[in-house]
Amino acid sequence: MREYSCFDILGPIMVGPSSSHTAGAVRLGRLARSIIGGLPEEVEILLHGSFAQTYRGHGTDLALIGGLLGFNTNDVRIRDSFSFAQSVGLKFRFISTDLGDGFHPNTVKFIVFTKNQEKLTITGSSIGGGNVVITEINGYEIKLKGDLPTIITTHQDVPGVISRVSGVLANYKINIAFMRVFRKEKRKLAQMIVETDEQVPQEIIEEILKLEPIVNVRFIEPA
């Protein structure tokens, strides 16, 4: 039998009428911000299913922008997040769309343009009670809940990558809670999700980045 926490039953402390449409949307925005590495310059936000139909009434649009700004679920500034976004120069627009079958009804796709002219796509869903899951980054299918400190690597799909990364973490006594690898093709680029029990200092991220098969490393703070 599954064990339930008070978070599952009561939902999060939040601003807004709906844990899935508001609190979950804030967390999706916060995770997107963390994956990006800060505030983007411009973002297109594609809304699917229930998100597309009710986002204005439930404040999902305000919540997503609030999350991108780094606000927490209980931050009253969410109500004025559009004004705050304008004040820091964040350009945004919402597009109602149909992403197709197989997507959760509360799904959002961020198309992000950073200040370094980098383009990223991030897709995630609010699955109830304020819980969320990121399902895609730059076309790679992943599964990221954002509950734990998380390292995301993009690397060459060659033998030994997992042992090298886990070896660096072991040297610093960082315990791995969960690890998953995602790839499109053999021997091409792959992505690895490493969730840890402890915070991961920047020096560890930099050491992992120096490993020969590693192309990119992102560290995701819990949302």
C-alpha positions as CSV (number, residue, x, y, z in Angstrom):
1,M,0.0,0.0,0.0
2,R,1.3,3.4,-0.9
3,E,2.3,5.8,1.9
4,Y,0.9,9.3,1.6
5,S,2.4,12.5,3.0
6,C,0.4,15.5,4.2
7,F,1.7,17.2,1.0
8,D,-0.2,14.6,-1.1
9,I,-3.4,15.0,0.9
10,L,-3.5,18.7,1.7
11,G,-1.4,20.1,-1.1
12,P,1.2,22.9,-0.8
13,I,1.0,26.2,0.9
14,M,0.3,28.4,-2.1
15,V,-1.2,31.5,-3.7
16,G,-4.0,30.6,-6.0
17,P,-7.2,28.5,-6.4
18,S,-5.7,25.2,-7.6
19,S,-2.8,23.1,-6.5
20,S,-2.4,21.6,-10.0
21,H,-3.1,24.7,-12.1
22,T,-1.4,27.2,-9.8
23,A,1.1,25.7,-7.3
24,G,2.2,23.1,-9.8
25,A,2.6,25.7,-12.5
26,V,4.8,27.8,-10.2
27,R,7.0,24.7,-9.6
28,L,7.2,24.0,-13.3
29,G,8.3,27.6,-13.9
30,R,10.9,27.3,-11.1
31,L,12.3,24.1,-12.5
32,A,12.5,25.6,-16.0
33,R,14.4,28.6,-14.5
34,S,16.8,26.2,-12.8
35,I,17.4,24.1,-16.0
36,I,18.0,27.4,-17.9
37,G,20.4,28.6,-15.2
38,G,18.6,31.8,-14.4
39,L,16.1,34.2,-15.9
40,P,15.6,33.8,-19.7
41,E,15.5,36.8,-22.0
42,E,12.4,35.6,-23.9
43,V,10.0,32.6,-23.6
44,E,7.1,31.2,-25.5
45,I,4.8,29.1,-23.3
46,L,2.7,26.5,-25.1
47,L,-0.3,25.3,-23.0
48,H,-1.9,21.9,-23.6
49,G,-5.2,20.4,-22.5
50,S,-6.8,21.8,-19.4
51,F,-3.9,24.3,-19.0
52,A,-4.9,25.7,-22.4
53,Q,-8.6,25.9,-21.6
54,T,-8.5,27.4,-18.1
55,Y,-5.1,29.1,-17.6
56,R,-6.5,32.6,-17.2
57,G,-9.2,31.7,-14.7
58,H,-6.9,29.6,-12.6
59,G,-4.0,32.0,-12.7
60,T,-1.8,29.4,-14.4
61,D,-0.3,32.1,-16.6
62,L,0.6,34.3,-13.6
63,A,2.0,31.2,-11.8
64,L,4.2,30.1,-14.7
65,I,5.8,33.5,-15.0
66,G,6.1,33.7,-11.2
67,G,8.0,30.5,-11.2
68,L,10.3,31.7,-14.0
69,L,11.0,34.8,-11.8
70,G,12.0,32.5,-9.0
71,F,8.9,33.0,-6.8
72,N,7.8,30.3,-4.4
73,T,4.3,28.8,-4.4
74,N,3.2,31.0,-1.4
75,D,4.7,34.3,-2.7
76,V,2.0,36.9,-2.9
77,R,3.9,38.6,-5.7
78,I,2.6,35.9,-8.1
79,R,-0.5,38.0,-8.5
80,D,1.6,40.7,-10.0
81,S,4.1,38.5,-11.8
82,F,3.4,40.1,-15.2
83,S,4.4,43.5,-13.9
84,F,7.5,42.1,-12.2
85,A,8.5,40.3,-15.5
86,Q,8.1,43.6,-17.4
87,S,10.3,45.4,-14.8
88,V,13.2,42.9,-15.3
89,G,12.8,42.7,-19.1
90,L,11.4,39.2,-19.5
91,K,9.5,38.9,-22.8
92,F,6.8,36.2,-22.8
93,R,3.7,35.1,-24.7
94,F,1.2,32.3,-24.2
95,I,0.0,30.0,-26.9
96,S,-2.8,27.5,-26.5
97,T,-2.0,24.4,-28.5
98,D,-2.6,20.6,-28.8
99,L,0.7,18.7,-28.2
100,G,-1.0,15.5,-29.3
101,D,-1.9,12.2,-27.6
102,G,0.1,10.9,-24.7
103,F,0.5,14.2,-22.8
104,H,-1.0,14.9,-19.4
105,P,-3.9,17.4,-19.6
106,N,-1.9,19.9,-17.5
107,T,1.1,20.2,-19.7
108,V,3.3,23.2,-20.6
109,K,6.1,23.5,-23.1
110,F,8.6,26.3,-22.6
111,I,10.5,27.5,-25.7
112,V,13.2,29.6,-24.1
113,F,15.7,32.0,-25.5
114,T,18.5,32.9,-23.1
115,K,20.6,36.0,-22.9
116,N,23.5,34.0,-24.4
117,Q,21.3,33.4,-27.5
118,E,20.8,29.7,-26.5
119,K,17.5,28.1,-27.4
120,L,16.0,25.4,-25.1
121,T,12.8,23.5,-25.0
122,I,11.4,22.2,-21.7
123,T,8.2,20.2,-21.3
124,G,6.5,19.3,-18.0
125,S,3.2,18.5,-16.4
126,S,1.4,19.3,-13.2
127,I,0.1,15.9,-12.0
128,G,-1.9,16.9,-8.9
129,G,-1.4,18.2,-5.4
130,G,1.4,20.5,-6.5
131,N,3.5,17.6,-7.8
132,V,5.1,18.0,-11.2
133,V,7.3,16.1,-13.6
134,I,9.6,17.4,-16.4
135,T,9.3,15.0,-19.3
136,E,11.5,16.6,-22.0
137,I,14.6,18.8,-22.3
138,N,15.7,19.7,-25.8
139,G,14.0,16.8,-27.4
140,Y,15.3,14.2,-24.9
141,E,12.6,12.3,-23.0
142,I,13.4,12.4,-19.3
143,K,11.7,12.1,-15.9
144,L,12.5,14.8,-13.4
145,K,10.3,15.5,-10.4
146,G,12.3,18.3,-8.9
147,D,12.1,17.0,-5.3
148,L,15.8,16.5,-4.8
149,P,19.1,18.2,-5.8
150,T,19.6,17.0,-9.4
151,I,22.5,16.8,-11.8
152,I,21.7,16.6,-15.5
153,T,24.5,15.7,-17.9
154,T,24.6,15.7,-21.6
155,H,27.3,13.3,-22.6
156,Q,28.7,11.0,-25.3
157,D,27.0,7.6,-25.0
158,V,30.2,5.6,-24.4
159,P,31.1,3.0,-21.7
160,G,32.2,4.2,-18.3
161,V,30.4,7.6,-18.1
162,I,28.1,6.4,-15.2
163,S,31.1,5.1,-13.2
164,R,33.1,8.3,-13.8
165,V,30.3,10.6,-12.6
166,S,29.4,8.4,-9.7
167,G,33.1,8.2,-8.8
168,V,33.4,12.0,-8.6
169,L,30.3,12.1,-6.3
170,A,31.7,9.3,-4.1
171,N,34.9,11.2,-3.7
172,Y,33.0,14.0,-2.2
173,K,30.7,11.7,-0.2
174,I,27.6,12.7,-2.1
175,N,25.0,9.9,-2.0
176,I,23.0,9.1,-5.1
177,A,19.3,8.6,-4.5
178,F,18.2,7.9,-8.1
179,M,20.0,7.7,-11.5
180,R,18.5,7.3,-14.9
181,V,20.0,7.6,-18.4
182,F,18.0,8.6,-21.5
183,R,19.2,8.5,-25.2
184,K,17.8,8.6,-28.7
185,E,20.4,6.4,-30.4
186,K,23.2,4.2,-29.4
187,R,26.7,5.8,-29.3
188,K,25.2,9.3,-29.8
189,L,24.4,12.0,-27.2
190,A,22.6,10.9,-24.1
191,Q,21.3,12.6,-20.9
192,M,21.7,11.3,-17.4
193,I,19.6,12.4,-14.4
194,V,21.4,12.0,-11.0
195,E,19.3,12.9,-8.0
196,T,21.2,13.2,-4.7
197,D,20.6,13.2,-1.0
198,E,22.8,16.2,-0.5
199,Q,23.4,19.6,-2.1
200,V,26.1,19.5,-4.8
201,P,28.7,22.4,-4.6
202,Q,29.7,24.1,-7.8
203,E,33.2,22.7,-7.6
204,I,31.7,19.2,-8.1
205,I,29.7,20.3,-11.1
206,E,32.9,21.8,-12.6
207,E,34.8,18.6,-12.0
208,I,32.1,16.5,-13.7
209,L,32.2,18.9,-16.6
210,K,35.9,18.2,-17.1
211,L,35.3,14.5,-17.7
212,E,36.0,13.7,-21.3
213,P,32.7,12.3,-22.4
214,I,30.7,15.1,-20.8
215,V,29.3,17.8,-23.1
216,N,27.2,19.8,-20.6
217,V,26.2,19.7,-16.9
218,R,23.2,21.4,-15.3
219,F,22.5,21.5,-11.6
220,I,18.8,21.7,-10.6
221,E,17.8,23.0,-7.2
222,P,14.7,21.4,-5.6
223,A,11.6,23.4,-6.7
